[in-house]
Amino acid sequence: MAERVALSRVRDALDGLPLPPRTPVARLTALDDGNGGTMVATLRAYLDHFGDVSAASRALGVHPNSLRYRLRRITEVSGLDLADPDARLLAHLQLRLLGGG
């Protein structure tokens, strides 16, 4: 309960602020908008499932190898370092602020 209240307060404080244009999430959003891609949904599922490829692939309805390929592409095109906890936290926060989470 306290976590949801805290997250709600963070969302309220940041509501309406534009996404910084040079973040990995901004790059992925722009790429997805331009060609109807699935990079944002893939990254969101991966982070929502704590990096569990099996669980994230089930949630997306794709083979785990497809998810791994997408994650490689995400890191290549966005520069996101999924091994960096701070980068993951920032990306996850930005995705949740964009909606759907």
DSSP file (Angstrom, degrees, kcal/mol; ACC not computed):
  #  RESIDUE AA STRUCTURE BP1 BP2  ACC     N-H-->O    O-->H-N    N-H-->O    O-->H-N    TCO  KAPPA ALPHA  PHI   PSI    X-CA   Y-CA   Z-CA
    1    1 A M     >        0   0    0      0, 0.0     4,-2.0     0, 0.0     5,-0.2   0.000 360.0 360.0 360.0 -48.9    0.0    0.0    0.0
    2    2 A A  H  >  +     0   0    0      1,-0.2     4,-2.6     2,-0.2     5,-0.2   0.864 360.0  55.7 -61.8 -35.1    2.7    2.5    1.0
    3    3 A E  H  > S+     0   0    0      1,-0.2     4,-2.7     2,-0.2    -1,-0.2   0.913 107.2  48.6 -63.8 -42.3    4.6    1.7   -2.3
    4    4 A R  H  > S+     0   0    0      2,-0.2     4,-2.3     1,-0.2    -1,-0.2   0.886 111.8  49.3 -65.7 -38.6    1.5    2.5   -4.4
    5    5 A V  H  X S+     0   0    0     -4,-2.0     4,-2.1     2,-0.2    -2,-0.2   0.932 112.4  47.8 -65.1 -45.4    1.0    5.8   -2.5
    6    6 A A  H  X S+     0   0    0     -4,-2.6     4,-2.1     1,-0.2    -2,-0.2   0.924 112.9  47.9 -62.0 -44.8    4.7    6.7   -3.0
    7    7 A L  H  X S+     0   0    0     -4,-2.7     4,-2.7     1,-0.2    -1,-0.2   0.893 109.6  53.7 -63.5 -39.2    4.6    5.8   -6.7
    8    8 A S  H  X S+     0   0    0     -4,-2.3     4,-2.6     1,-0.2    -1,-0.2   0.892 108.4  49.8 -61.5 -39.8    1.4    7.9   -7.1
    9    9 A R  H  X S+     0   0    0     -4,-2.1     4,-2.3     2,-0.2    -1,-0.2   0.894 110.2  49.8 -67.2 -39.6    3.1   10.9   -5.5
   10   10 A V  H  X S+     0   0    0     -4,-2.1     4,-1.9     2,-0.2    -2,-0.2   0.940 111.8  48.8 -63.0 -46.4    6.1   10.5   -7.9
   11   11 A R  H  X S+     0   0    0     -4,-2.7     4,-1.4     1,-0.2    -2,-0.2   0.928 111.3  49.6 -58.4 -46.1    3.7   10.3  -10.8
   12   12 A D  H  < S+     0   0    0     -4,-2.6     3,-0.3     1,-0.2    -1,-0.2   0.901 110.9  49.9 -60.7 -41.3    1.8   13.4   -9.7
   13   13 A A  H  < S+     0   0    0     -4,-2.3    -1,-0.2     1,-0.2    -2,-0.2   0.842 119.5  36.6 -66.3 -33.5    5.0   15.3   -9.2
   14   14 A L  H >< S+     0   0    0     -4,-1.9     3,-2.1    -5,-0.2    -1,-0.2   0.497  85.4 128.6 -98.8  -4.9    6.3   14.4  -12.7
   15   15 A D  T 3< S+     0   0    0     -4,-1.4    -3,-0.0     1,-0.3    -4,-0.0  -0.261  77.1  13.6 -57.2 130.6    3.0   14.5  -14.5
   16   16 A G  T 3  S+     0   0    0      1,-0.3    -1,-0.3     0, 0.0    -2,-0.1   0.252  90.0 128.8  89.8 -13.0    3.1   16.6  -17.6
   17   17 A L    <   -     0   0    0     -3,-2.1    -1,-0.3     1,-0.1     2,-0.0  -0.584  63.3-115.2 -74.3 136.0    6.8   16.9  -17.8
   18   18 A P        -     0   0    0      0, 0.0    -1,-0.1     0, 0.0    -3,-0.0  -0.368  29.5-103.7 -70.1 151.1    8.2   15.9  -21.2
   19   19 A L        -     0   0    0      1,-0.1     4,-0.0     2,-0.1    75,-0.0  -0.604  43.8-105.4 -70.9 125.3   10.3   12.9  -21.6
   20   20 A P    >   -     0   0    0      0, 0.0     3,-1.3     0, 0.0     6,-0.3  -0.311  29.6-132.3 -53.7 133.1   14.0   14.0  -22.0
   21   21 A P  T 3  S+     0   0    0      0, 0.0    -2,-0.1     0, 0.0     0, 0.0   0.663  96.6  53.7 -69.3 -17.0   14.7   13.5  -25.7
   22   22 A R  T 3  S+     0   0    0      4,-0.1    -3,-0.0     5,-0.0     3,-0.0   0.316  80.4 109.4-103.8  10.9   18.0   11.7  -25.3
   23   23 A T  S <> S-     0   0    0     -3,-1.3     4,-2.2     1,-0.1     5,-0.2  -0.498  78.9-115.8 -81.5 155.8   17.0    8.9  -23.0
   24   24 A P  H  > S+     0   0    0      0, 0.0     4,-2.5     0, 0.0     5,-0.2   0.884 117.0  53.3 -56.0 -39.3   16.9    5.3  -24.2
   25   25 A V  H  > S+     0   0    0      1,-0.2     4,-2.7     2,-0.2     5,-0.2   0.900 107.0  51.4 -65.6 -39.4   13.1    5.2  -23.6
   26   26 A A  H  > S+     0   0    0     -6,-0.3     4,-2.3     2,-0.2    -1,-0.2   0.912 110.4  49.6 -62.4 -41.4   12.6    8.4  -25.7
   27   27 A R  H  X S+     0   0    0     -4,-2.2     4,-2.3     2,-0.2    -2,-0.2   0.928 112.5  46.9 -62.6 -44.7   14.6    6.8  -28.5
   28   28 A L  H  X S+     0   0    0     -4,-2.5     4,-2.9     2,-0.2    12,-0.3   0.905 111.0  51.8 -64.7 -41.1   12.6    3.6  -28.4
   29   29 A T  H  X S+     0   0    0     -4,-2.7     4,-2.6     1,-0.2    -1,-0.2   0.920 110.6  48.4 -61.5 -44.0    9.3    5.6  -28.3
   30   30 A A  H  X S+     0   0    0     -4,-2.3     4,-1.8     2,-0.2    -1,-0.2   0.908 113.0  47.8 -63.5 -41.8   10.3    7.5  -31.4
   31   31 A L  H  X S+     0   0    0     -4,-2.3     4,-1.3     2,-0.2     6,-0.4   0.921 113.2  47.5 -65.5 -43.3   11.3    4.4  -33.2
   32   32 A D  H  X>S+     0   0    0     -4,-2.9     4,-1.6     1,-0.2     5,-0.8   0.908 111.3  51.1 -63.7 -42.0    8.1    2.6  -32.2
   33   33 A D  H  <5S+     0   0    0     -4,-2.6    -1,-0.2     1,-0.2    -2,-0.2   0.857 109.5  52.2 -63.4 -34.6    6.0    5.6  -33.3
   34   34 A G  H  <5S+     0   0    0     -4,-1.8    -1,-0.2    -5,-0.2    -2,-0.2   0.759 128.8  12.8 -75.4 -25.3    7.8    5.7  -36.6
   35   35 A N  H  <5S-     0   0    0     -4,-1.3    -2,-0.2    -3,-0.4    -1,-0.2   0.196 100.1-105.3-142.6  21.5    7.2    2.1  -37.6
   36   36 A G  T  <5 +     0   0    0     -4,-1.6    -3,-0.2     1,-0.1    -4,-0.2   0.832  63.5 168.1  62.1  32.6    4.7    0.5  -35.3
   37   37 A G      < -     0   0    0     -5,-0.8     4,-0.1    -6,-0.4    -1,-0.1   0.020  42.4-134.6 -75.6-177.7    7.3   -1.4  -33.5
   38   38 A T     >  +     0   0    0      2,-0.1     4,-2.3     1,-0.1     5,-0.2   0.126  68.7 110.5-124.1  17.3    7.2   -3.4  -30.3
   39   39 A M  H  > S+     0   0    0      1,-0.2     4,-2.7     2,-0.2     5,-0.2   0.915  79.6  48.0 -65.6 -43.1   10.3   -2.2  -28.5
   40   40 A V  H  > S+     0   0    0    -12,-0.3     4,-2.7     1,-0.2    -1,-0.2   0.933 113.7  47.4 -63.8 -45.7    8.6   -0.3  -25.8
   41   41 A A  H  > S+     0   0    0      2,-0.2     4,-2.4     1,-0.2    -1,-0.2   0.887 112.7  50.6 -62.7 -38.6    6.2   -3.1  -25.0
   42   42 A T  H  X S+     0   0    0     -4,-2.3     4,-2.5     2,-0.2    -2,-0.2   0.943 112.6  44.6 -64.6 -48.3    9.1   -5.6  -25.0
   43   43 A L  H  X S+     0   0    0     -4,-2.7     4,-2.6     1,-0.2     5,-0.3   0.910 112.8  52.2 -63.4 -41.7   11.2   -3.5  -22.6
   44   44 A R  H  X S+     0   0    0     -4,-2.7     4,-2.9    -5,-0.2    -1,-0.2   0.932 111.3  46.5 -60.2 -46.4    8.2   -2.8  -20.4
   45   45 A A  H  X S+     0   0    0     -4,-2.4     4,-1.6     2,-0.2    -2,-0.2   0.919 112.3  50.7 -62.7 -43.7    7.4   -6.6  -20.1
   46   46 A Y  H  <>S+     0   0    0     -4,-2.5     5,-2.9     1,-0.2     6,-0.4   0.927 116.1  40.7 -60.8 -46.3   11.1   -7.4  -19.4
   47   47 A L  H ><5S+     0   0    0     -4,-2.6     3,-1.6     1,-0.2    -2,-0.2   0.883 111.8  55.5 -71.7 -38.2   11.4   -4.8  -16.6
   48   48 A D  H 3<5S+     0   0    0     -4,-2.9    -1,-0.2     1,-0.3    -2,-0.2   0.791 109.4  48.7 -63.5 -26.4    7.9   -5.6  -15.2
   49   49 A H  T ><5S-     0   0    0     -4,-1.6     3,-2.0    -5,-0.2    -1,-0.3   0.052 117.8-111.9-103.7  24.3    9.0   -9.3  -14.9
   50   50 A F  T < 5S-     0   0    0     -3,-1.6    -3,-0.2     1,-0.3    -2,-0.1   0.791  73.5 -53.9  56.1  34.4   12.3   -8.4  -13.2
   51   51 A G  T 3 <S+     0   0    0     -5,-2.9     2,-1.0     1,-0.2    -1,-0.3   0.590  94.0 147.3  78.9  10.1   14.4   -9.5  -16.1
   52   52 A D    <>  -     0   0    0     -3,-2.0     4,-2.7    -6,-0.4     5,-0.2  -0.706  30.8-166.9 -82.8 104.1   12.9  -13.0  -16.3
   53   53 A V  H  > S+     0   0    0     -2,-1.0     4,-2.7     1,-0.2     5,-0.2   0.882  84.3  52.4 -61.3 -41.1   12.9  -13.8  -20.0
   54   54 A S  H  > S+     0   0    0      2,-0.2     4,-2.1     1,-0.2    -1,-0.2   0.942 113.3  42.7 -61.7 -48.2   10.6  -16.7  -19.6
   55   55 A A  H  > S+     0   0    0      1,-0.2     4,-2.2     2,-0.2    -2,-0.2   0.911 116.1  48.2 -66.3 -42.5    7.9  -14.8  -17.8
   56   56 A A  H  X S+     0   0    0     -4,-2.7     4,-1.8     2,-0.2    -1,-0.2   0.901 111.0  50.4 -65.9 -40.3    8.2  -11.7  -20.1
   57   57 A S  H  X>S+     0   0    0     -4,-2.7     5,-2.3    -5,-0.2     4,-1.3   0.895 110.3  50.3 -66.7 -37.9    8.1  -13.8  -23.2
   58   58 A R  H  <5S+     0   0    0     -4,-2.1     3,-0.3    -5,-0.2    -1,-0.2   0.922 109.1  51.9 -62.2 -43.3    4.9  -15.6  -21.9
   59   59 A A  H  <5S+     0   0    0     -4,-2.2    -1,-0.2     1,-0.2    -2,-0.2   0.848 116.1  40.5 -62.4 -33.9    3.3  -12.2  -21.1
   60   60 A L  H  <5S-     0   0    0     -4,-1.8    -1,-0.2    -5,-0.1    -2,-0.2   0.622 108.7-123.6 -89.0 -14.4    4.1  -11.0  -24.7
   61   61 A G  T  <5S+     0   0    0     -4,-1.3     2,-0.3     1,-0.3    -3,-0.2   0.840  70.1 120.4  73.6  33.5    3.2  -14.3  -26.3
   62   62 A V  S   <S-     0   0    0     -5,-2.3    -1,-0.3    -6,-0.1    -2,-0.1  -0.854  71.1 -93.1-125.0 162.5    6.5  -14.7  -28.0
   63   63 A H    >>  -     0   0    0     -2,-0.3     4,-1.9     1,-0.1     3,-0.7  -0.454  37.0-118.1 -69.3 144.8    9.3  -17.3  -27.9
   64   64 A P  H 3> S+     0   0    0      0, 0.0     4,-2.5     0, 0.0     5,-0.2   0.853 116.2  55.4 -54.1 -36.0   12.1  -16.6  -25.3
   65   65 A N  H 3> S+     0   0    0      2,-0.2     4,-2.3     1,-0.2     5,-0.1   0.870 105.0  52.7 -66.3 -34.4   14.6  -16.4  -28.2
   66   66 A S  H <> S+     0   0    0     -3,-0.7     4,-2.5     2,-0.2    -1,-0.2   0.909 109.6  49.1 -64.3 -41.1   12.5  -13.7  -29.9
   67   67 A L  H  X S+     0   0    0     -4,-1.9     4,-2.6     2,-0.2    -2,-0.2   0.923 109.8  50.9 -64.1 -43.5   12.5  -11.7  -26.7
   68   68 A R  H  X S+     0   0    0     -4,-2.5     4,-2.1     2,-0.2    -2,-0.2   0.907 110.5  49.7 -60.7 -41.2   16.3  -12.1  -26.3
   69   69 A Y  H  X S+     0   0    0     -4,-2.3     4,-2.4     2,-0.2    -1,-0.2   0.937 110.7  49.6 -62.0 -46.4   16.7  -10.9  -29.9
   70   70 A R  H  X S+     0   0    0     -4,-2.5     4,-2.8     1,-0.2    -2,-0.2   0.901 109.2  52.1 -60.1 -41.1   14.4   -7.9  -29.2
   71   71 A L  H  X S+     0   0    0     -4,-2.6     4,-2.3     2,-0.2    -1,-0.2   0.892 108.3  51.0 -64.1 -38.8   16.4   -7.0  -26.1
   72   72 A R  H  X S+     0   0    0     -4,-2.1     4,-2.1     2,-0.2    -1,-0.2   0.932 112.0  47.2 -61.7 -44.4   19.6   -7.1  -28.1
   73   73 A R  H  X S+     0   0    0     -4,-2.4     4,-2.9     1,-0.2     5,-0.3   0.900 109.4  54.4 -62.8 -41.3   18.1   -4.7  -30.6
   74   74 A I  H  X S+     0   0    0     -4,-2.8     4,-2.1     1,-0.2     6,-0.5   0.928 110.5  45.1 -59.8 -45.5   16.8   -2.5  -27.9
   75   75 A T  H  X S+     0   0    0     -4,-2.3     4,-1.5     1,-0.2    -1,-0.2   0.875 114.3  50.6 -67.6 -35.3   20.3   -2.1  -26.4
   76   76 A E  H  < S+     0   0    0     -4,-2.1    -2,-0.2    -5,-0.2    -1,-0.2   0.943 118.7  34.2 -66.4 -47.9   21.8   -1.5  -29.8
   77   77 A V  H  < S+     0   0    0     -4,-2.9    -2,-0.2     1,-0.2    -1,-0.2   0.754 128.6  33.8 -84.1 -23.8   19.4    1.2  -30.9
   78   78 A S  H  < S-     0   0    0     -4,-2.1    -3,-0.2    -5,-0.3    -2,-0.2   0.704  92.3-130.2-104.0 -22.7   18.8    2.9  -27.6
   79   79 A G     <  +     0   0    0     -4,-1.5     2,-0.3    -5,-0.4    -4,-0.2   0.530  50.8 156.9  81.6   5.2   22.1    2.6  -25.8
   80   80 A L        -     0   0    0     -6,-0.5     2,-0.9   -56,-0.1    -1,-0.3  -0.485  36.3-146.8 -68.6 128.4   20.3    1.2  -22.7
   81   81 A D    >   -     0   0    0     -2,-0.3     3,-1.8     1,-0.1     7,-0.2  -0.834  11.6-171.1 -97.4 100.0   22.6   -0.8  -20.5
   82   82 A L  T 3  S+     0   0    0     -2,-0.9    -1,-0.1     1,-0.3     6,-0.0   0.605  83.5  63.5 -69.3 -10.4   20.3   -3.5  -19.0
   83   83 A A  T 3  S+     0   0    0     -3,-0.1    -1,-0.3     1,-0.0    -2,-0.0   0.567  85.5  86.8 -85.5  -9.9   23.2   -4.6  -16.7
   84   84 A D    <>  -     0   0    0     -3,-1.8     4,-2.4     1,-0.2     5,-0.2  -0.819  66.2-157.4 -95.6 112.6   23.1   -1.1  -15.0
   85   85 A P  H  > S+     0   0    0      0, 0.0     4,-2.4     0, 0.0    -1,-0.2   0.858  93.6  51.6 -58.5 -36.6   20.6   -1.0  -12.2
   86   86 A D  H  > S+     0   0    0      2,-0.2     4,-2.5     1,-0.2     5,-0.2   0.902 110.0  48.9 -67.5 -39.8   20.3    2.8  -12.3
   87   87 A A  H  > S+     0   0    0      2,-0.2     4,-2.5    -6,-0.2    -1,-0.2   0.903 112.2  49.0 -65.2 -41.0   19.6    2.7  -16.1
   88   88 A R  H  X S+     0   0    0     -4,-2.4     4,-2.8    -7,-0.2     5,-0.2   0.922 111.4  49.9 -63.3 -43.6   17.0    0.0  -15.6
   89   89 A L  H  X S+     0   0    0     -4,-2.4     4,-2.6    -5,-0.2    -2,-0.2   0.938 112.6  46.0 -61.2 -47.8   15.3    2.0  -12.8
   90   90 A L  H  X S+     0   0    0     -4,-2.5     4,-2.5     1,-0.2    -1,-0.2   0.923 114.4  48.0 -62.0 -44.6   15.2    5.2  -14.9
   91   91 A A  H  X S+     0   0    0     -4,-2.5     4,-2.5     2,-0.2    -2,-0.2   0.921 112.7  48.3 -62.5 -43.8   13.9    3.3  -17.9
   92   92 A H  H  X S+     0   0    0     -4,-2.8     4,-2.4     2,-0.2    -2,-0.2   0.912 111.7  49.6 -65.1 -41.9   11.2    1.5  -15.8
   93   93 A L  H  X S+     0   0    0     -4,-2.6     4,-2.2    -5,-0.2    -1,-0.2   0.928 111.7  48.7 -61.8 -45.3   10.1    4.8  -14.2
   94   94 A Q  H  X S+     0   0    0     -4,-2.5     4,-1.6     1,-0.2    -2,-0.2   0.902 110.8  50.8 -63.1 -40.5    9.9    6.5  -17.6
   95   95 A L  H  X S+     0   0    0     -4,-2.5     4,-0.8     1,-0.2    -1,-0.2   0.910 110.5  48.9 -63.5 -41.6    7.8    3.6  -19.0
   96   96 A R  H  < S+     0   0    0     -4,-2.4     3,-0.5     1,-0.2     5,-0.5   0.867 110.1  51.5 -67.2 -35.1    5.4    3.7  -16.1
   97   97 A L  H  < S+     0   0    0     -4,-2.2    -1,-0.2     1,-0.2    -2,-0.2   0.798 102.7  59.9 -70.9 -27.7    5.0    7.5  -16.4
   98   98 A L  H  < S-     0   0    0     -4,-1.6    -1,-0.2     1,-0.2    -2,-0.2   0.732 119.4-106.9 -70.3 -21.0    4.2    7.0  -20.1
   99   99 A G  S  < S+     0   0    0     -4,-0.8    -1,-0.2    -3,-0.5    -2,-0.1  -0.395  89.2  83.4 117.7 165.3    1.3    4.9  -19.1
  100  100 A G              0   0    0     -2,-0.1    -4,-0.1    -3,-0.1    -3,-0.1   0.664 360.0 360.0  78.9  17.1    0.2    1.3  -19.0
  101  101 A G              0   0    0     -5,-0.5    -5,-0.1    -6,-0.1    -4,-0.1   0.422 360.0 360.0-161.5 360.0    1.9    0.4  -15.8
